[in-house]
């Protein structure tokens, strides 16, 4: 059986985790939108193979940021896990 202190510590940890998710979301959105804006321009700004590579890498970063946003939304929709004593 969990003590009151353990339950409070668990709830505080969950609140900290949710706050961290909210603070990372704007960063992920800026990576996603910035990557979408920069990827097409890079193919014209940088010549040859380096331009293609830069475009692909920037597109992958934008894609990964979007996947992380979706995962954060999915976790937020589920809400914190309930602690049972």
Gaussian input, Z-matrix of N, CA and C with variables (Angstrom, degrees):
# hf/3-21g

backbone

0 1
 N
 C     1     B1
 C     2     B2     1     A1
 N     3     B3     2     A2     1     D1
 C     4     B4     3     A3     2     D2
 C     5     B5     4     A4     3     D3
 N     6     B6     5     A5     4     D4
 C     7     B7     6     A6     5     D5
 C     8     B8     7     A7     6     D6
 N     9     B9     8     A8     7     D7
 C    10    B10     9     A9     8     D8
 C    11    B11    10    A10     9     D9
 N    12    B12    11    A11    10    D10
 C    13    B13    12    A12    11    D11
 C    14    B14    13    A13    12    D12
 N    15    B15    14    A14    13    D13
 C    16    B16    15    A15    14    D14
 C    17    B17    16    A16    15    D15
 N    18    B18    17    A17    16    D16
 C    19    B19    18    A18    17    D17
 C    20    B20    19    A19    18    D18
 N    21    B21    20    A20    19    D19
 C    22    B22    21    A21    20    D20
 C    23    B23    22    A22    21    D21
 N    24    B24    23    A23    22    D22
 C    25    B25    24    A24    23    D23
 C    26    B26    25    A25    24    D24
 N    27    B27    26    A26    25    D25
 C    28    B28    27    A27    26    D26
 C    29    B29    28    A28    27    D27
 N    30    B30    29    A29    28    D28
 C    31    B31    30    A30    29    D29
 C    32    B32    31    A31    30    D30
 N    33    B33    32    A32    31    D31
 C    34    B34    33    A33    32    D32
 C    35    B35    34    A34    33    D33
 N    36    B36    35    A35    34    D34
 C    37    B37    36    A36    35    D35
 C    38    B38    37    A37    36    D36
 N    39    B39    38    A38    37    D37
 C    40    B40    39    A39    38    D38
 C    41    B41    40    A40    39    D39
 N    42    B42    41    A41    40    D40
 C    43    B43    42    A42    41    D41
 C    44    B44    43    A43    42    D42
 N    45    B45    44    A44    43    D43
 C    46    B46    45    A45    44    D44
 C    47    B47    46    A46    45    D45
 N    48    B48    47    A47    46    D46
 C    49    B49    48    A48    47    D47
 C    50    B50    49    A49    48    D48
 N    51    B51    50    A50    49    D49
 C    52    B52    51    A51    50    D50
 C    53    B53    52    A52    51    D51
 N    54    B54    53    A53    52    D52
 C    55    B55    54    A54    53    D53
 C    56    B56    55    A55    54    D54
 N    57    B57    56    A56    55    D55
 C    58    B58    57    A57    56    D56
 C    59    B59    58    A58    57    D57
 N    60    B60    59    A59    58    D58
 C    61    B61    60    A60    59    D59
 C    62    B62    61    A61    60    D60
 N    63    B63    62    A62    61    D61
 C    64    B64    63    A63    62    D62
 C    65    B65    64    A64    63    D63
 N    66    B66    65    A65    64    D64
 C    67    B67    66    A66    65    D65
 C    68    B68    67    A67    66    D66
 N    69    B69    68    A68    67    D67
 C    70    B70    69    A69    68    D68
 C    71    B71    70    A70    69    D69
 N    72    B72    71    A71    70    D70
 C    73    B73    72    A72    71    D71
 C    74    B74    73    A73    72    D72
 N    75    B75    74    A74    73    D73
 C    76    B76    75    A75    74    D74
 C    77    B77    76    A76    75    D75
 N    78    B78    77    A77    76    D76
 C    79    B79    78    A78    77    D77
 C    80    B80    79    A79    78    D78
 N    81    B81    80    A80    79    D79
 C    82    B82    81    A81    80    D80
 C    83    B83    82    A82    81    D81
 N    84    B84    83    A83    82    D82
 C    85    B85    84    A84    83    D83
 C    86    B86    85    A85    84    D84
 N    87    B87    86    A86    85    D85
 C    88    B88    87    A87    86    D86
 C    89    B89    88    A88    87    D87
 N    90    B90    89    A89    88    D88
 C    91    B91    90    A90    89    D89
 C    92    B92    91    A91    90    D90
 N    93    B93    92    A92    91    D91
 C    94    B94    93    A93    92    D92
 C    95    B95    94    A94    93    D93
 N    96    B96    95    A95    94    D94
 C    97    B97    96    A96    95    D95
 C    98    B98    97    A97    96    D96
 N    99    B99    98    A98    97    D97
 C   100   B100    99    A99    98    D98
 C   101   B101   100   A100    99    D99
 N   102   B102   101   A101   100   D100
 C   103   B103   102   A102   101   D101
 C   104   B104   103   A103   102   D102
 N   105   B105   104   A104   103   D103
 C   106   B106   105   A105   104   D104
 C   107   B107   106   A106   105   D105
 N   108   B108   107   A107   106   D106
 C   109   B109   108   A108   107   D107
 C   110   B110   109   A109   108   D108
 N   111   B111   110   A110   109   D109
 C   112   B112   111   A111   110   D110
 C   113   B113   112   A112   111   D111
 N   114   B114   113   A113   112   D112
 C   115   B115   114   A114   113   D113
 C   116   B116   115   A115   114   D114
 N   117   B117   116   A116   115   D115
 C   118   B118   117   A117   116   D116
 C   119   B119   118   A118   117   D117
 N   120   B120   119   A119   118   D118
 C   121   B121   120   A120   119   D119
 C   122   B122   121   A121   120   D120
 N   123   B123   122   A122   121   D121
 C   124   B124   123   A123   122   D122
 C   125   B125   124   A124   123   D123
 N   126   B126   125   A125   124   D124
 C   127   B127   126   A126   125   D125
 C   128   B128   127   A127   126   D126
 N   129   B129   128   A128   127   D127
 C   130   B130   129   A129   128   D128
 C   131   B131   130   A130   129   D129
 N   132   B132   131   A131   130   D130
 C   133   B133   132   A132   131   D131
 C   134   B134   133   A133   132   D132
 N   135   B135   134   A134   133   D133
 C   136   B136   135   A135   134   D134
 C   137   B137   136   A136   135   D135
 N   138   B138   137   A137   136   D136
 C   139   B139   138   A138   137   D137
 C   140   B140   139   A139   138   D138
 N   141   B141   140   A140   139   D139
 C   142   B142   141   A141   140   D140
 C   143   B143   142   A142   141   D141
 N   144   B144   143   A143   142   D142
 C   145   B145   144   A144   143   D143
 C   146   B146   145   A145   144   D144
 N   147   B147   146   A146   145   D145
 C   148   B148   147   A147   146   D146
 C   149   B149   148   A148   147   D147
 N   150   B150   149   A149   148   D148
 C   151   B151   150   A150   149   D149
 C   152   B152   151   A151   150   D150
 N   153   B153   152   A152   151   D151
 C   154   B154   153   A153   152   D152
 C   155   B155   154   A154   153   D153
 N   156   B156   155   A155   154   D154
 C   157   B157   156   A156   155   D155
 C   158   B158   157   A157   156   D156
 N   159   B159   158   A158   157   D157
 C   160   B160   159   A159   158   D158
 C   161   B161   160   A160   159   D159
 N   162   B162   161   A161   160   D160
 C   163   B163   162   A162   161   D161
 C   164   B164   163   A163   162   D162
 N   165   B165   164   A164   163   D163
 C   166   B166   165   A165   164   D164
 C   167   B167   166   A166   165   D165
 N   168   B168   167   A167   166   D166
 C   169   B169   168   A168   167   D167
 C   170   B170   169   A169   168   D168
 N   171   B171   170   A170   169   D169
 C   172   B172   171   A171   170   D170
 C   173   B173   172   A172   171   D171
 N   174   B174   173   A173   172   D172
 C   175   B175   174   A174   173   D173
 C   176   B176   175   A175   174   D174
 N   177   B177   176   A176   175   D175
 C   178   B178   177   A177   176   D176
 C   179   B179   178   A178   177   D177
 N   180   B180   179   A179   178   D178
 C   181   B181   180   A180   179   D179
 C   182   B182   181   A181   180   D180
 N   183   B183   182   A182   181   D181
 C   184   B184   183   A183   182   D182
 C   185   B185   184   A184   183   D183
 N   186   B186   185   A185   184   D184
 C   187   B187   186   A186   185   D185
 C   188   B188   187   A187   186   D186
 N   189   B189   188   A188   187   D187
 C   190   B190   189   A189   188   D188
 C   191   B191   190   A190   189   D189
 N   192   B192   191   A191   190   D190
 C   193   B193   192   A192   191   D191
 C   194   B194   193   A193   192   D192
 N   195   B195   194   A194   193   D193
 C   196   B196   195   A195   194   D194
 C   197   B197   196   A196   195   D195
 N   198   B198   197   A197   196   D196
 C   199   B199   198   A198   197   D197
 C   200   B200   199   A199   198   D198
 N   201   B201   200   A200   199   D199
 C   202   B202   201   A201   200   D200
 C   203   B203   202   A202   201   D201
 N   204   B204   203   A203   202   D202
 C   205   B205   204   A204   203   D203
 C   206   B206   205   A205   204   D204
 N   207   B207   206   A206   205   D205
 C   208   B208   207   A207   206   D206
 C   209   B209   208   A208   207   D207
 N   210   B210   209   A209   208   D208
 C   211   B211   210   A210   209   D209
 C   212   B212   211   A211   210   D210
 N   213   B213   212   A212   211   D211
 C   214   B214   213   A213   212   D212
 C   215   B215   214   A214   213   D213
 N   216   B216   215   A215   214   D214
 C   217   B217   216   A216   215   D215
 C   218   B218   217   A217   216   D216
 N   219   B219   218   A218   217   D217
 C   220   B220   219   A219   218   D218
 C   221   B221   220   A220   219   D219
 N   222   B222   221   A221   220   D220
 C   223   B223   222   A222   221   D221
 C   224   B224   223   A223   222   D222
 N   225   B225   224   A224   223   D223
 C   226   B226   225   A225   224   D224
 C   227   B227   226   A226   225   D225
 N   228   B228   227   A227   226   D226
 C   229   B229   228   A228   227   D227
 C   230   B230   229   A229   228   D228
 N   231   B231   230   A230   229   D229
 C   232   B232   231   A231   230   D230
 C   233   B233   232   A232   231   D231
 N   234   B234   233   A233   232   D232
 C   235   B235   234   A234   233   D233
 C   236   B236   235   A235   234   D234
 N   237   B237   236   A236   235   D235
 C   238   B238   237   A237   236   D236
 C   239   B239   238   A238   237   D237
 N   240   B240   239   A239   238   D238
 C   241   B241   240   A240   239   D239
 C   242   B242   241   A241   240   D240
 N   243   B243   242   A242   241   D241
 C   244   B244   243   A243   242   D242
 C   245   B245   244   A244   243   D243
 N   246   B246   245   A245   244   D244
 C   247   B247   246   A246   245   D245
 C   248   B248   247   A247   246   D246
 N   249   B249   248   A248   247   D247
 C   250   B250   249   A249   248   D248
 C   251   B251   250   A250   249   D249
 N   252   B252   251   A251   250   D250
 C   253   B253   252   A252   251   D251
 C   254   B254   253   A253   252   D252

   B1=1.4442
   B2=1.5308
   B3=1.3261
   B4=1.4559
   B5=1.5232
   B6=1.3249
   B7=1.4518
   B8=1.5257
   B9=1.3185
   B10=1.4694
   B11=1.5246
   B12=1.3271
   B13=1.4631
   B14=1.5309
   B15=1.3226
   B16=1.4612
   B17=1.5209
   B18=1.3173
   B19=1.4632
   B20=1.5211
   B21=1.3234
   B22=1.4696
   B23=1.5224
   B24=1.3365
   B25=1.4702
   B26=1.5276
   B27=1.3153
   B28=1.4585
   B29=1.5247
   B30=1.3316
   B31=1.4611
   B32=1.5246
   B33=1.3401
   B34=1.4612
   B35=1.5290
   B36=1.3122
   B37=1.4557
   B38=1.5316
   B39=1.3307
   B40=1.4658
   B41=1.5148
   B42=1.3252
   B43=1.4608
   B44=1.5242
   B45=1.3238
   B46=1.4616
   B47=1.5201
   B48=1.3250
   B49=1.4593
   B50=1.5279
   B51=1.3222
   B52=1.4624
   B53=1.5221
   B54=1.3277
   B55=1.4645
   B56=1.5199
   B57=1.3187
   B58=1.4624
   B59=1.5220
   B60=1.3217
   B61=1.4584
   B62=1.5218
   B63=1.3299
   B64=1.4586
   B65=1.5179
   B66=1.3316
   B67=1.4579
   B68=1.5250
   B69=1.3309
   B70=1.4592
   B71=1.5253
   B72=1.3014
   B73=1.4633
   B74=1.5329
   B75=1.3477
   B76=1.4720
   B77=1.5322
   B78=1.3195
   B79=1.4684
   B80=1.5200
   B81=1.3150
   B82=1.4635
   B83=1.5256
   B84=1.3334
   B85=1.4673
   B86=1.5227
   B87=1.3302
   B88=1.4654
   B89=1.5238
   B90=1.3302
   B91=1.4709
   B92=1.5276
   B93=1.3135
   B94=1.4582
   B95=1.5322
   B96=1.3286
   B97=1.4655
   B98=1.5233
   B99=1.3207
   B100=1.4649
   B101=1.5186
   B102=1.3254
   B103=1.4633
   B104=1.5152
   B105=1.3258
   B106=1.4654
   B107=1.5259
   B108=1.3202
   B109=1.4636
   B110=1.5295
   B111=1.3304
   B112=1.4595
   B113=1.5285
   B114=1.3088
   B115=1.4679
   B116=1.5281
   B117=1.3235
   B118=1.4710
   B119=1.5273
   B120=1.3079
   B121=1.4668
   B122=1.5226
   B123=1.3261
   B124=1.4597
   B125=1.5220
   B126=1.3092
   B127=1.4708
   B128=1.5267
   B129=1.3290
   B130=1.4583
   B131=1.5270
   B132=1.3210
   B133=1.4599
   B134=1.5251
   B135=1.3243
   B136=1.4586
   B137=1.5221
   B138=1.3258
   B139=1.4626
   B140=1.5283
   B141=1.2907
   B142=1.4555
   B143=1.5182
   B144=1.3315
   B145=1.4461
   B146=1.5290
   B147=1.3283
   B148=1.4594
   B149=1.5257
   B150=1.3189
   B151=1.4603
   B152=1.5155
   B153=1.3241
   B154=1.4642
   B155=1.5236
   B156=1.3290
   B157=1.4621
   B158=1.5328
   B159=1.3267
   B160=1.4674
   B161=1.5243
   B162=1.3167
   B163=1.4608
   B164=1.5211
   B165=1.3218
   B166=1.4647
   B167=1.5256
   B168=1.3308
   B169=1.4616
   B170=1.5288
   B171=1.3226
   B172=1.4609
   B173=1.5275
   B174=1.3028
   B175=1.4626
   B176=1.5162
   B177=1.3322
   B178=1.4707
   B179=1.5244
   B180=1.3239
   B181=1.4619
   B182=1.5225
   B183=1.3325
   B184=1.4606
   B185=1.5318
   B186=1.3178
   B187=1.4629
   B188=1.5306
   B189=1.3339
   B190=1.4587
   B191=1.5240
   B192=1.3281
   B193=1.4669
   B194=1.5192
   B195=1.3243
   B196=1.4627
   B197=1.5265
   B198=1.3175
   B199=1.4635
   B200=1.5293
   B201=1.3234
   B202=1.4647
   B203=1.5264
   B204=1.3270
   B205=1.4668
   B206=1.5262
   B207=1.3104
   B208=1.4661
   B209=1.5276
   B210=1.3225
   B211=1.4646
   B212=1.5281
   B213=1.3258
   B214=1.4618
   B215=1.5251
   B216=1.3259
   B217=1.4665
   B218=1.5237
   B219=1.3062
   B220=1.4597
   B221=1.5276
   B222=1.3271
   B223=1.4568
   B224=1.5210
   B225=1.3316
   B226=1.4547
   B227=1.5264
   B228=1.3287
   B229=1.4598
   B230=1.5207
   B231=1.3183
   B232=1.4635
   B233=1.5148
   B234=1.3237
   B235=1.4582
   B236=1.5063
   B237=1.3251
   B238=1.4615
   B239=1.5291
   B240=1.3047
   B241=1.4597
   B242=1.5207
   B243=1.2967
   B244=1.4595
   B245=1.5134
   B246=1.2967
   B247=1.4530
   B248=1.5214
   B249=1.3069
   B250=1.4685
   B251=1.5088
   B252=1.2971
   B253=1.4670
   B254=1.4961
   A1=108.84
   A2=116.24
   A3=120.79
   A4=110.88
   A5=113.84
   A6=118.44
   A7=109.29
   A8=115.63
   A9=120.91
   A10=110.19
   A11=117.50
   A12=121.85
   A13=110.69
   A14=117.55
   A15=121.18
   A16=110.98
   A17=117.15
   A18=121.38
   A19=110.12
   A20=117.51
   A21=121.07
   A22=111.25
   A23=116.61
   A24=120.52
   A25=110.35
   A26=117.05
   A27=121.44
   A28=111.08
   A29=117.41
   A30=121.05
   A31=111.33
   A32=116.79
   A33=120.82
   A34=109.92
   A35=117.18
   A36=121.83
   A37=110.83
   A38=116.89
   A39=120.79
   A40=111.00
   A41=118.02
   A42=121.41
   A43=110.49
   A44=117.52
   A45=121.53
   A46=110.21
   A47=117.40
   A48=121.51
   A49=110.66
   A50=118.13
   A51=120.86
   A52=111.25
   A53=117.72
   A54=120.91
   A55=110.40
   A56=117.85
   A57=121.07
   A58=110.68
   A59=118.01
   A60=121.11
   A61=110.57
   A62=117.02
   A63=120.19
   A64=111.60
   A65=118.12
   A66=119.82
   A67=111.83
   A68=119.03
   A69=120.31
   A70=112.46
   A71=117.02
   A72=119.58
   A73=113.30
   A74=120.27
   A75=118.95
   A76=113.08
   A77=116.32
   A78=120.01
   A79=109.89
   A80=116.54
   A81=120.07
   A82=111.56
   A83=116.62
   A84=119.28
   A85=110.82
   A86=117.62
   A87=119.11
   A88=110.97
   A89=117.35
   A90=119.93
   A91=111.17
   A92=115.44
   A93=120.00
   A94=111.51
   A95=116.37
   A96=119.77
   A97=111.97
   A98=116.46
   A99=119.82
   A100=111.79
   A101=115.95
   A102=119.93
   A103=112.16
   A104=116.04
   A105=119.05
   A106=111.49
   A107=116.34
   A108=119.97
   A109=111.60
   A110=117.56
   A111=120.87
   A112=113.53
   A113=118.16
   A114=120.70
   A115=113.18
   A116=120.12
   A117=118.09
   A118=113.01
   A119=116.94
   A120=120.71
   A121=110.98
   A122=117.20
   A123=120.81
   A124=112.34
   A125=117.59
   A126=119.22
   A127=111.32
   A128=117.72
   A129=121.15
   A130=112.12
   A131=117.32
   A132=121.40
   A133=112.38
   A134=117.78
   A135=122.25
   A136=107.80
   A137=116.24
   A138=120.70
   A139=112.77
   A140=114.30
   A141=122.59
   A142=115.33
   A143=112.95
   A144=121.38
   A145=111.75
   A146=116.35
   A147=119.16
   A148=111.07
   A149=117.22
   A150=120.70
   A151=111.75
   A152=115.89
   A153=120.45
   A154=110.10
   A155=116.60
   A156=120.77
   A157=110.81
   A158=116.83
   A159=120.22
   A160=110.83
   A161=117.30
   A162=121.34
   A163=111.12
   A164=116.44
   A165=120.73
   A166=110.84
   A167=117.19
   A168=120.60
   A169=110.72
   A170=117.11
   A171=120.13
   A172=110.53
   A173=117.29
   A174=120.71
   A175=112.15
   A176=117.13
   A177=120.23
   A178=111.50
   A179=116.94
   A180=119.65
   A181=110.19
   A182=117.03
   A183=120.68
   A184=110.49
   A185=116.57
   A186=120.77
   A187=111.29
   A188=117.26
   A189=120.83
   A190=111.42
   A191=116.62
   A192=119.55
   A193=110.15
   A194=117.62
   A195=120.77
   A196=111.31
   A197=117.03
   A198=120.85
   A199=109.80
   A200=117.57
   A201=121.10
   A202=111.08
   A203=117.81
   A204=121.26
   A205=110.23
   A206=116.17
   A207=120.45
   A208=110.25
   A209=117.10
   A210=120.71
   A211=111.04
   A212=117.61
   A213=120.19
   A214=111.04
   A215=116.67
   A216=120.15
   A217=111.03
   A218=116.03
   A219=120.50
   A220=110.70
   A221=117.20
   A222=120.84
   A223=111.22
   A224=116.22
   A225=120.20
   A226=110.80
   A227=117.46
   A228=121.03
   A229=111.73
   A230=116.40
   A231=120.14
   A232=111.52
   A233=116.61
   A234=121.02
   A235=112.10
   A236=115.98
   A237=119.20
   A238=111.23
   A239=115.01
   A240=119.24
   A241=109.20
   A242=115.42
   A243=120.59
   A244=109.72
   A245=115.68
   A246=121.31
   A247=107.99
   A248=114.55
   A249=118.66
   A250=109.00
   A251=115.66
   A252=120.16
   A253=110.69
   D1=135.44
   D2=-178.10
   D3=-80.07
   D4=143.42
   D5=176.61
   D6=-81.16
   D7=166.37
   D8=178.94
   D9=-60.79
   D10=-38.84
   D11=-179.74
   D12=-64.04
   D13=-40.30
   D14=179.17
   D15=-66.27
   D16=-39.67
   D17=178.81
   D18=-65.39
   D19=-44.49
   D20=178.85
   D21=-63.94
   D22=-40.31
   D23=178.44
   D24=-63.70
   D25=-40.51
   D26=178.99
   D27=-64.60
   D28=-42.71
   D29=179.38
   D30=-66.40
   D31=-38.11
   D32=178.27
   D33=-65.33
   D34=-40.13
   D35=178.61
   D36=-63.06
   D37=-41.72
   D38=178.25
   D39=-65.08
   D40=-39.87
   D41=178.88
   D42=-65.39
   D43=-39.33
   D44=178.07
   D45=-64.75
   D46=-41.21
   D47=178.97
   D48=-63.51
   D49=-43.28
   D50=178.20
   D51=-64.28
   D52=-39.39
   D53=178.01
   D54=-64.53
   D55=-37.79
   D56=178.15
   D57=-65.13
   D58=-37.36
   D59=178.24
   D60=-63.53
   D61=-39.94
   D62=-179.17
   D63=-69.10
   D64=-31.79
   D65=-178.28
   D66=-80.08
   D67=-23.33
   D68=-179.88
   D69=-86.99
   D70=-19.04
   D71=-175.92
   D72=-61.28
   D73=-44.99
   D74=177.54
   D75=-61.33
   D76=-34.75
   D77=178.29
   D78=-66.10
   D79=-42.95
   D80=179.00
   D81=-64.56
   D82=-40.06
   D83=178.24
   D84=-64.06
   D85=-39.81
   D86=179.56
   D87=-67.36
   D88=-37.37
   D89=174.97
   D90=-63.10
   D91=-43.00
   D92=-178.36
   D93=-64.90
   D94=-52.48
   D95=-177.29
   D96=-70.04
   D97=-38.23
   D98=177.18
   D99=-64.43
   D100=-40.07
   D101=177.57
   D102=-65.26
   D103=-39.14
   D104=177.92
   D105=-65.41
   D106=-36.63
   D107=-179.76
   D108=-75.24
   D109=-35.90
   D110=-174.16
   D111=-84.24
   D112=-30.83
   D113=-174.13
   D114=-57.67
   D115=-48.60
   D116=179.92
   D117=-67.62
   D118=-31.84
   D119=-178.19
   D120=-71.41
   D121=-33.79
   D122=-177.59
   D123=-62.39
   D124=-33.46
   D125=-179.54
   D126=-66.15
   D127=-26.45
   D128=176.96
   D129=-91.13
   D130=-30.43
   D131=-176.20
   D132=-78.43
   D133=-32.79
   D134=-178.37
   D135=-115.04
   D136=130.05
   D137=-175.14
   D138=-82.67
   D139=153.04
   D140=168.93
   D141=67.08
   D142=-146.30
   D143=-175.04
   D144=-63.66
   D145=-34.99
   D146=179.57
   D147=-64.46
   D148=-36.58
   D149=178.00
   D150=-65.44
   D151=-42.61
   D152=178.25
   D153=-64.28
   D154=-44.32
   D155=-179.98
   D156=-63.68
   D157=-43.35
   D158=179.52
   D159=-63.48
   D160=-39.32
   D161=178.24
   D162=-63.84
   D163=-44.22
   D164=-179.12
   D165=-65.41
   D166=-45.41
   D167=-178.93
   D168=-64.11
   D169=-43.10
   D170=179.18
   D171=-64.36
   D172=-39.88
   D173=176.46
   D174=-64.08
   D175=-39.05
   D176=178.05
   D177=-66.37
   D178=-39.31
   D179=177.57
   D180=-63.13
   D181=-43.13
   D182=178.19
   D183=-62.49
   D184=-42.25
   D185=179.08
   D186=-62.82
   D187=-44.80
   D188=-179.99
   D189=-65.04
   D190=-36.30
   D191=176.93
   D192=-64.26
   D193=-41.18
   D194=179.40
   D195=-65.58
   D196=-39.63
   D197=177.18
   D198=-62.04
   D199=-41.11
   D200=178.74
   D201=-65.45
   D202=-37.75
   D203=177.55
   D204=-62.84
   D205=-45.12
   D206=179.45
   D207=-62.72
   D208=-41.17
   D209=179.31
   D210=-65.12
   D211=-40.74
   D212=176.81
   D213=-62.95
   D214=-41.52
   D215=177.67
   D216=-62.76
   D217=-40.89
   D218=179.92
   D219=-63.98
   D220=-42.57
   D221=178.43
   D222=-66.76
   D223=-38.95
   D224=-179.72
   D225=-66.73
   D226=-37.21
   D227=178.73
   D228=-64.68
   D229=-33.63
   D230=178.89
   D231=-72.27
   D232=-28.64
   D233=-179.59
   D234=77.10
   D235=172.90
   D236=-179.29
   D237=-69.33
   D238=149.53
   D239=177.57
   D240=-71.39
   D241=142.52
   D242=-179.74
   D243=-79.98
   D244=135.67
   D245=178.99
   D246=-95.15
   D247=124.83
   D248=178.28
   D249=-109.10
   D250=140.98
   D251=-178.45
   D252=-86.32

